[in-house]
C-alpha cells in the first residue's frame, strides 16, 4: 500500500477517482504544525530559528497518518504546488518521522491540475522536498511574525488596545488612506461641453461634440502625482456657463457642413488567460465577489478537478491544452475563428513563481454544467474561467470605425453633393481648419472573433451615411455642465491590480491581505468602494510617521523580490531577516519611548445620549461602528448605529431604508422595521 497525503478531503476524494487500490489517500487538514499562538516563537539570537509546535487539534489526524505510515511501502506527499504546499509537506515529514522504516519513505509529487494524466505523469517523477521553497515560505512566516509581534504592542500602547499590524496589510491600508486624502484635497473645477444634435436626409439624429475652433482644441489635461502613480484629469477650456452659451448661440446662427468622413479598420485582441490577480479583479467586477470569496470558490473548483491550480501569476499555457482549445474552437465556431498560430502570452511578473500555468479549465470540452457537487457560485466562476481560456485562443475581432467631422467653414461657397442632386457635377471641396469643428464617432463589429464567446464593453454604434460637403439640419445645440473628477476610490479589484503592479504581496496573499484590513475595521466597504475608517487613519498615520521606511511600497516590493530569490536558491533567508530585524528592533524601542499617543478622530452625530443628554459620536469596536456617548468613560452609554438613506423607502413595507453592516464591515441596505420586515439588499434601491 502507498500512502498519499493531501491537504483536504475534497482533494483526496478527487484523487481517489484516478488512483487504484494500491493507494490510500488521506487529508492532513492543512498545516500540522505552526509557530505558537501565544508567544513570539522565534529565537532571534540563534539565526531566527522558528520554534514550531504540533497543532493540538490535529492529534487525531497525525495518529492516523503515523499508523498508516508504518504499513505503507512509501509515503507520497501530494500537497499544493507552491511554497505553502511545500512547507506543509516539509512539516509532515517532521511530525511523522521515519517510523519503522530505516530510510526516509517520503516522496514529493506536484501537479497543477487534478486529472488522471497529470497524476500519472507526477507519479513517474517523484522528488524530495524542495528546501528552497520551504525556506522562502519560512522566511515570510518569520518576517511577518516579527513585524506583527513588534508593532502590535506599540499600537496597543499608542493607539488602542486590541489592535494589530502586519507587513503587507499595513501598506495596503496606506494605499487606501492616501487615496482618500488625495480625493479630499482634489480641487474640483467646473467646465462645460457643447453638443450639436444634427441630422441629414436619413433623419437619424447624431450627437456631435465640439472639439476645436480655428485649430485650437478645447480639451486640456492636468497630471497629478499620487501615492501610487500618475492621475490625469481632462476638461474643456470652456470654464463658464456664459462662455458655453455664447458658443451655443453662435453655432445656432451658422450653417454646419460635413467636413470629412473617415473610415478606419482596427483589431481588438483577446487578453491573456486568468492569473490569480486578474481572476479576482474580473470576479469582483462581474459578480461582486470579494477576493477571499473568489479564492474559496476557485479552491473548490481546483480540488474537484475542474480547473488548474488557482494561485499563479503566470500566463503560460500547456501546449496540449492549447491544441485542444483550437480543435474545440474549430468544431464549435468554424475554421475562421481559429488563428493561424497558437496564441501565447508574456507573463508580466519578473519572476513568476509557484504554479507555472495560467488558470484554465482542465477539460476544454466541459463547457456545460458541472457535476452535482458543484453549486451556482462554482458554475459562475468556472464558466468565466472557461470562456476566458477559450477566448484567448480565438482570432481577434475586426472593427470598422467611422469618424465624422462637421464644421461651419468650407473654403468654397456651399456646395452639396447628394443623391437628389446627382445630375450636378460634384466639385472637390478644399477644407480648412478654420471655424468650429465638431466630431462624432461610430464603430461596427465586422468580425466578432473572440468577442463571440467573451463579449467586452464594445457595442455596435453605427452612424448614418454622411457625404462630405452636405449641410446638416440642427435638431438641438446645447451645453452640459461638468466637474473634474478626483481619482476614484479603490475597489478590491483595483487594489489587487495596484498591489500586483507594484510588486506588493504575491498571488496567495492578495485576498487574505484585504480580508484582514476589513476584519480589523481599518477599512469599510461602501457599494464595493474601500474607505478607511477613523481607526484605519489613526493606525496608518502612526505607522507612516514612525516606520515610513518599511510602511511603503518600494520597501515591501523589494522584500518580496528577496523572498523570490530565496525560492530560486539565490539568497539565504537568515541574512535577509537579520538585515531587516536589527534596525527594525532598535526603531521599535525608540518609538515606544519617544512617540506620542495617537488620538482616534470621532465622527459627530445629531443623536443625543439617552442617559445624560450629551452628544453621541461614532466609534469602532470589535463588531464595527456603534454610537457611544461623547463623555466616555464618564458615561458608558452605547447603542447601535442606524444611518438613514434620504428619500428612500423599503420596497416591501414602506419603512426607512437604513445602512447596516456585517461583522466584517461590509455595507448593505435594510429596513428600519427589522425584524418585522427582513428586506435587505447589497445594492442601493432605486
QUIFENSUL-V37456 format. One record per residue. OMEGA is omega in degrees with one decimal (none if undefined). NEAR is the number of other ideal C-beta (glycine too) atoms within 12 Angstrom. Layout:
omega = [OMEGA,OMEGA]
near = [NEAR,NEAR]
//
This chain:
omega = [176.2,-179.6,177.8,-178.6,175.6,-177.1,-168.5,176.6,179.8,178.6,178.1,179.8,-179.7,177.9,-179.2,178.5,-172.7,-178.6,-175.1,-176.3,179.4,-175.6,173.1,-173.7,-176.7,179.3,177.0,-176.2,177.4,-179.8,177.5,173.0,-175.2,174.1,-179.2,-175.6,-170.0,177.5,-175.0,176.3,178.1,179.3,-175.4,-179.6,-179.6,175.0,174.9,-177.7,178.0,179.6,-174.7,174.4,174.0,-177.4,-174.2,-176.8,177.8,-175.4,-178.9,179.3,-178.6,178.2,178.2,-179.8,178.7,178.9,179.5,179.4,-177.2,179.8,-171.2,172.5,177.4,176.2,-176.7,-179.7,-173.5,177.8,-171.4,-174.3,176.2,-176.3,-179.7,177.9,178.8,178.9,177.4,177.9,178.8,-178.7,176.9,179.9,180.0,-178.6,-176.5,-179.0,-177.9,-178.3,-178.3,-178.1,-177.0,178.1,-177.1,-178.5,-169.0,174.7,-179.2,174.1,175.8,176.6,-176.7,172.8,-177.9,177.3,-177.9,-178.8,-178.7,179.3,179.6,179.1,-179.1,-179.2,177.9,-174.1,175.6,-179.4,174.5,178.5,177.5,-175.2,176.4,178.1,177.6,179.2,-179.9,177.8,-179.2,178.7,177.8,-179.1,179.8,-179.2,-179.0,176.9,179.6,179.5,-178.7,-176.7,176.1,-175.0,-175.5,176.7,176.5,178.8,177.2,-175.2,-170.2,-178.8,179.3,179.3,175.6,-178.6,176.4,-178.3,177.6,-173.1,-176.2,-177.6,176.9,176.7,176.6,177.0,-179.7,179.0,-178.4,179.6,178.9,-179.6,179.5,-179.4,175.1,177.2,179.7,-177.6,-175.2,179.9,180.0,178.8,176.8,171.1,-177.9,169.1,179.5,-177.5,175.5,174.6,-172.1,176.3,172.8,-176.8,178.2,-179.3,174.6,-176.9,-180.0,177.8,176.6,-179.3,178.1,-177.8,-177.7,172.5,-179.2,175.6,-179.6,-177.8,175.8,-175.0,173.9,-175.4,177.2,179.4,-179.6,175.0,178.8,-179.5,-176.8,177.2,-177.6,172.3,-178.9,178.4,-177.5,174.8,174.5,176.8,176.1,-167.0,179.3,178.1,179.0,178.7,179.6,-177.6,177.3,178.2,179.3,-179.3,-178.6,179.5,178.9,-179.9,-172.5,170.6,-177.4,-176.2,173.1,-177.2,179.8,174.2,-177.4,176.3,-176.9,178.4,176.5,-179.3,175.2,-175.0,178.3,177.9,-176.5,174.2,-174.0,161.5,177.9,-177.6,-175.4,176.0,178.2,-179.9,-176.1,178.3,176.0,-179.4,-173.7,-171.5,-176.3,-179.9,169.7,177.4,179.8,-180.0,178.9,-179.1,177.2,178.9,179.4,177.9,179.4,178.9,178.7,-176.4,176.8,174.6,-175.9,-178.9,174.7,-174.0,-167.4,175.9,-174.1,171.6,-179.0,173.9,177.1,178.5,176.1,-176.0,179.1,178.2,178.1,179.6,179.5,177.1,179.3,177.3,179.8,-179.7,179.7,-176.4,-175.4,-172.9,-180.0,-176.6,-176.6,178.8,-178.3,178.8,-178.1,-178.8,176.8,179.8,175.1,-171.6,-178.5,178.1,-177.2,-175.3,179.6,-174.1,-178.9,-174.8,-179.9,-178.7,-174.5,176.1,172.0,176.6,-178.8,174.3,178.2,179.1,-174.6,-179.5,176.0,-175.1,-178.1,-179.4,178.7,-179.2,-176.3,-177.7,-178.1,178.5,-177.2,-179.0,176.9,179.7,-179.3,-177.2,178.5,-179.2,176.2,179.3,-178.7,-178.9,-179.7,-179.2,-179.9,-178.8,-176.3,178.3,179.5,178.7,178.1,176.0,177.4,-173.0,174.1,179.1,178.3,178.1,-178.2,175.8,179.7,-179.5,173.9,-175.1,168.5,-173.8,177.6,172.7,-176.5,176.1,-176.0,176.4,-178.3,-178.8,-179.7,-178.2,-176.9,179.4,178.5,179.9,179.2,178.5,178.5,-179.2,177.2,-171.4,175.7,177.4,178.9,174.2,179.8,173.3,176.0,-171.9,171.7,179.4,176.0,178.2,179.8,176.9,-179.0,177.0,-171.6,-178.3,-176.8,178.2,177.8,-175.3,-177.0,-176.9,176.5,-176.1,-179.7,-179.8,175.6,172.1,-175.2,177.3,173.6,177.3,176.7,177.6,179.3,177.3,-177.4,178.4,-179.3,179.3,179.9,172.5,-179.4,172.1,-171.7,175.9,179.9,179.3,178.3,168.8,174.4,-175.2,177.2,175.8,-173.5,170.0,177.9,162.7,174.6,-177.7,-177.5,176.5,176.5,179.4,179.2,179.7,178.9,-178.5,-177.1,177.8,-179.3,-177.3,-179.3,-173.6,-176.8,-172.7,-175.9,-175.5,179.9,178.0,-179.1,178.3,-178.0,-177.9,172.7,-180.0,-179.2,180.0,170.1,-177.3,175.0,176.0,171.3,-177.4,177.0,179.1,179.9,-179.0,178.6,174.7,173.6,176.5,178.8,176.7,-178.1,179.3,-178.8,-176.7,178.0,-178.3,-179.9,-179.0,-171.6,-177.2,-176.4,-178.0,177.3,177.8,-174.8,-176.2,-177.5,-179.7,-178.1,178.3,178.9,178.8,177.0,177.8,179.5,175.9,175.2,179.3,173.7,179.7,179.0,-179.3,-177.2,178.3,179.2,-166.7,-176.2,179.4,178.7,-179.8,-179.0,-179.3,178.5,-166.9,-175.7,177.4,-179.9,179.8,178.3,-179.1,-179.4,177.9,-179.8,-179.1,-179.8,-177.5,-166.6,-173.9,179.4,178.1,-177.8,176.3,177.2,-179.9,178.2,179.9,-179.2,179.3,176.1,-178.2,176.3,-179.7,-179.7,-175.8,-173.7,177.2,175.3,178.6,175.1,177.4,178.9,174.5,-179.2,178.3,-178.1,-175.2,175.7,-173.8,173.8,178.0,178.5,179.3,-179.3,179.7,177.1,9.3,179.3,175.4,-175.2,179.8,177.5,171.7,-177.1,176.9,177.4,-179.3,-179.0,173.5,-173.4,171.8,177.5,179.3,179.4,-178.1,-177.0,-177.7,175.0,177.2,178.0,172.2,-179.0,177.8,178.9,-178.9,173.3,178.7,178.1,176.3,-179.4,-174.9,170.3,-177.4,179.8,-178.7,179.7,-178.8,174.9,11.0,178.9,174.6,-175.8,176.9,177.6,-178.9,175.0,-177.5,-178.2,-179.3,-178.7,none]
near = [22,29,36,43,46,40,35,29,20,27,36,30,22,34,39,24,19,27,27,17,9,15,28,28,36,39,30,41,26,26,31,37,31,27,31,18,15,9,12,25,23,31,19,24,12,11,20,32,18,35,21,26,22,26,24,14,16,27,17,16,30,28,17,22,36,30,19,28,34,20,20,28,19,27,40,37,45,44,43,41,38,37,39,34,39,35,42,37,42,34,38,45,33,24,32,36,20,17,22,15,20,7,11,20,31,35,29,36,38,35,39,36,42,42,30,21,21,31,33,18,19,28,27,13,15,24,20,20,30,29,24,27,36,35,36,41,40,37,41,38,35,38,37,35,33,34,39,29,31,36,35,29,22,37,39,21,23,31,37,28,16,17,34,31,41,39,43,41,40,45,43,49,46,44,45,42,37,34,35,34,24,25,25,17,16,22,15,17,22,21,29,29,33,39,31,38,25,41,26,33,20,19,12,21,20,34,29,40,32,40,30,28,28,15,15,17,21,30,22,19,17,22,13,23,14,25,29,30,19,13,23,17,25,20,24,33,25,33,21,17,20,14,24,29,19,18,32,28,16,20,33,23,14,26,25,39,40,43,37,27,27,20,21,17,18,21,21,28,23,33,28,33,42,44,44,47,46,38,49,48,35,35,40,35,22,24,26,24,32,35,46,29,28,44,36,26,37,42,32,32,44,45,34,35,36,40,46,44,44,49,42,42,42,39,32,28,39,32,15,21,36,30,18,26,40,30,21,28,35,21,17,19,26,16,15,17,31,27,26,11,11,23,31,21,27,14,26,20,30,17,23,30,35,39,39,25,41,45,49,48,42,38,29,36,17,27,24,14,17,29,19,9,17,25,18,13,23,33,26,26,39,41,32,37,43,38,33,40,46,42,39,41,44,38,33,29,32,24,29,24,26,29,27,37,35,46,39,33,28,31,19,16,14,21,24,26,24,23,15,12,17,11,9,13,9,17,17,13,25,17,23,19,21,18,27,36,36,39,33,38,26,28,24,23,27,22,23,29,34,37,30,24,30,31,20,24,10,20,14,18,21,23,31,23,20,35,27,29,34,34,30,41,23,27,20,20,33,25,31,21,22,22,18,23,20,22,30,24,31,38,30,41,34,29,46,44,29,36,41,35,23,30,29,37,43,41,40,37,41,43,41,29,41,47,32,31,45,37,26,39,39,46,45,38,35,27,20,28,24,39,36,39,36,30,38,41,34,32,44,42,33,37,42,26,22,33,34,20,19,34,36,26,30,19,27,38,28,22,37,37,26,29,41,34,24,34,34,22,16,18,22,22,38,24,19,32,36,22,20,33,32,18,17,30,26,14,26,31,17,15,29,22,14,14,22,15,18,27,15,32,19,24,24,17,24,13,26,20,23,15,18,16,14,22,22,32,30,33,34,36,26,18,19,30,35,28,31,33,28,27,19,23,11,13,20,16,25,26,21,23,27,26,27,22,27,11,10,23,22,25,18,19,18,15,25,25,33,30,33,32,32,21,17,25,35,32,32,30,31,35,30,27,20,22,12,14,20,15,26,26,24,22,15,20,23,11]
//
